Amino acid sequence: MRITLTAMPDPADPAGIHGVISAVRSAEDVGFERIWFPQLQPAAEVAGWDALTTLALAGAATSRIELGSGIVVAYTQHPFALARQALTASASSGGRLILGIGVSHRFLVQDAFGYDYSAPAAFLREYLEVLQPALVGEPVDHHGPRITAVGQIVLPGVSPPPVIAAALGPRMLEVAAALTDGTLTTWTGPGAVERHIIPRITKAAAAAGRPDPEVIVGLPVCVTDDAQGARAQIAATFGAASALPAYRAMLDVDGLNSVADVCLVGDEAEVAAGLRRFAEVGATEFTAFPFGDNETQTRTIAVLAGLQQSSSAAVASIGPR
């Protein structure tokens, strides 16, 4: 299992966008192979940097690290617009972009943006049926119930990014398996990954004639000697997510009350054990959002970097099959 980072910068950081790019360079310098950057959506007075623009800038400032958007909300732009933006970011990074997309939640898409959220899985399927050929430069002539797209994006020499969908529910997992390279989960524990996510998405990929999909788990990680205090802080920061239907269903599989209960929190050994558990159930990647004050995040990143290097060495020692 690959161990990667998720960057979650504070939009109010006085370092601004330069601080974000510096964080990506630092992740590359300490040996991480991939970093994910979320598209934070407007909530109250808080909004984040545009993910793909940020990754395009990060791509120009780095040389090796892969750059994933986790996630861009499909409802916010036409698939042609997203394809063009993603290809631009891919070109800037020399083909190191991974395009993570999803449909978010009703409270954002319908209540905040005013879009129809009556059939999110059907919308994502149709969206991907336009996006995927657009990314590879094929002409598109699509007249569907939700999307019209007629045209072609021609950018010679640009590598189309692999696409990952944020999928948790059964229908979303079927869409992800049929039309993308896998799923990126959040607030999802090892029991739900083992008993719900992997069986459904693997079966659906096989039925679609596609290879085994990526199963990428994303969660906050905090290496600390005060696990109780850290979980309380996580609950205060992210606790509202526990009530969102998609996340609630995943927590229920593991019998957990709060998103704070599913995070990896504790000392070095406890966090390593938590990561080992996800590897054992079949996750292909764990992307960690380091949580805590600056000192705690530094400690957490150092532990994760060491574990990633150990994991990479173990895989390399196996050699080609």
N, C-alpha and C positions, 0 to 999 in steps of 0.2 A: 504494500500500500504506500502510495506516495504521500508525503506530508508537505503541505504548502501553506501559504499565508493568505489571509484576507485583510486588506487594508481598510480601516474604517476611520478616516481622518475627521477631525472636528472642523466643520465649515468655518467656525469662528477663529481658528488658529491664525495668529498674525503672520505666520510664515506663508499662508495662502497656498496657491497651487505649487509653488516652489518647494514647500514642505512635503507635499504629497509625492512629487517626483523624487525628492531626496529619500523618502521612505522606500520607494520602489528600488532605487539604486542600492540602498543599504541591504534590502532583501536579497538582491542579486549578489552583492559582495560577500554575504555570509553563507551563500551556497544554495539558496532556495531555487528550485527549478521553475516555479510558477507562483504568481500572485494574482488574487482576484480582487476586483474593485467594484463595490456595489453602486448601483444607481439609486441613491437615496431620493425618495420622493418628497415633495413639499408636505409638511405637516406643521400646522400652526405657523410659526415664523422661521422654521428650520428647513433648509434645503441643502443638498450637497452638490458637489461638482458634477458636471456631465461625465458619465463613465467613459464613453468611447473617445471623447475629446481628450480626457485625461490620459487614457491609455495610448492614444496616438503620440502625445507629448512624451510619455514615459518610454514608448518604443524608440523614439529618436534619441533618448538620453541613456539607453541601456543597450546591451549587445547580445544577451543570452537568455534572460529570464522570459518565460511565457507570460502573457498578459490576458487575464480573463475578465469579462464583464459579468458581475454576479449580483443582480441581473438587470437587463434592460427590459422595461415593461412594453410588451408588444402593442398595447392599445395606444401608446403615446405617439406613434408615427406610422405612416404607410410603410409596407414592407420594402418598396423601392427605396424610400428615404433611408431606412435602416441598412439595407444592403449597401448603398453607396457610402454611408458613413462607416460601416464596418470594413469595407474594402479599403477605404482611405486609411483607417487605423492599422489595418493589416500591412499596407504598403509602408507606412511610417515605421513599423516594427520589424520589417523584413520577414513577414509571414509568421509572427509569433502570437497573433491574436487568437483567442478562443471567445466566440460570441455566445454568451449566456443570456437566454431570454426567458420570459414567463408572462403570466397574466395578472400577477399581484392579487389584490383582494377587492371585494365589492365596495368596501368603505372608501377606497381610493378611486377606483375606476369609475364607479357609478356616482357615488356621493360627492367626490371632490372634482372629478373631471367631467361628469355628465354623460359618460358613454354607456351603452347597453352592456350589461354583464349577465345576461340571461343564459348564455351558453358558452362559458369560457373555454371549455375543451374543444368544442366545435370551432370556435373562433381561432384558437391556436393552430388547429389542424389546417384550416384554410390559409392562415397567415404563413405557415411554413411551406405550404404548397406553392406559394408565390415566392417566398424569400429564398428557398433553396436553389431553384433554377436561376433566380436573379443573381445570386452570389457567384455562380459559375459562368455567368455571361450568356445564358440561354435566352432566347426571345420568349416573352410571356404574353399570353392572351387569355386572361382569366376574368370571368364574369360570374362571381359567386354570390350567395345570399348576403354576405357581409363585406366582401372586398371586391373591388374592380381594379385590375392592373393590366395595362397594355403597354408593352415597350420592352426595352433591352438595355442593360447596363454593360458598357464595353470599356474595360480598363485592362488592356493587354499587360501581361506579365505580373499581375497582382494575384497572390495566392488567396483563394477563398478560405475564410476561417472555418474550422469545425464549429458546429453548433451544439450547445448543451441547453436543455430545457429544465426549468425549475418545475418538477413534477412530483406530486405526492399522492393524489387520488388515483383510483383505478383508471379512469378515462384519460387523465393527463399522462399517466405512465404509458398507456398504449400509444398515445400520440408521440411521446418522446422516443419510444422504442422504434416506431415506424419511420420517423422523419428526422431524428437527430442522433447524435452520438452517445446520448445518455442523459442522466438527470443530476441536478445539483440540489440537494436537500438542505433544509434548515430546521432547527428545533426538532430533530428526529433522532431518537436513541437507537442503540444497537439492536434491541428487540424488534422495533419497527423496520429497521433496515433488513434484518435477517428474515423476518416472517412476512413482511408486506412488500417492501420496495423491491428487493432483489428477485424474488420469485415472479412477481407480476411483470417487471420490465424485461427480465430475461426471457420469459415465455413469449411475451409479445414481440420481442426482437426476433426470436426464432421463427415465429409465425410469419413475420414480414420478410424473412430471408436475409436478415441483417446480422452482423457479428454481435457477440456479447457486448452490452452497453457499458459505458462508464457509470459508476455509482459513486458520486462525489458527496461527501458529508461535510457540511459546514456548521461549525459551532464555536461559541466563545470558549477560550481556554485561559485559565489563570493558574499559574504556578505560584502558590502562596502557602504560608504557614497558618493562615487564618481562613480556612475554607468556609466556615459558617458566615463570617463577615462578607466574604467575596460573593457567596450565593445570595445573601441579602441585598447586596448592591446590584447584582445582575437582575434580581427580581424587581427592584425599584426602577431600573432602567428599561427593562424589556418585558416586564410582567404582563402588559396589556396583550402581548402576542399570544399568551396562553388561551385567550378566549376566542381567537380567530378560528373558524371552523376547520380549516386545513391543518393547522398546527395542533388544535385540540384533539383531532382524530389520531394523530401520530403519538401524542403524549399518552392517550388512553391505551394504545397498544402496549406501552411499557408500564402502565399503571402509575403515571406521574401526574402531579398536580400542577406544576409550574414549569415554564421553560428554563428556569434557573436549575431545576433538578436534572436536566439532561446535559448540562454543560460539563466540561472536564475541568474540575477544580480540585486543588490539593497540592501536595508536595510533588517533587520530581517523580517519585516512584508511582504515586497515584495517577498522575497524568499519563505516564508511560503505560500503565496498565489499562487505562481507558482507551488509549490509542490502539493498544494491542487487541482489545476486544473488538473494535471496529474492523481491524484487519482480519481477525478470525472469522467474522460473520460474512466477509466478502466485499467490503467496500474497497474500491480501487484507489480512492484518494480521500484524504482528510484535509480540509482547508481550515486553518485555525485563525480565529479573530482574537488576538491577544487582548485581554481585558485587565483593567486595573490602572493604578497610577503609573507614572513613567518608570519608576524603579521596578515595579512588578512586571510591566510589559517587557522591559529589557531582560529580566530574568526568564520570563516565559519564552521569548524569542530565542534566547540562547539555548534553552532546553530543547525547543522544537528543532532548531538548526542541528543540534547534535544528534537527535533522533532521526532526522531526515538523512543525515550523512551515513548513519549506521544502517538505515534501511536501504539506501542506494548501494552501499558496499555489499550488503547481503544479497541483493538482487544481482549485482555484477558478478559475484562469486559463483553463482549458479551457472552462468555462461549460456551460450545458445543451446536451444533444445534440438 
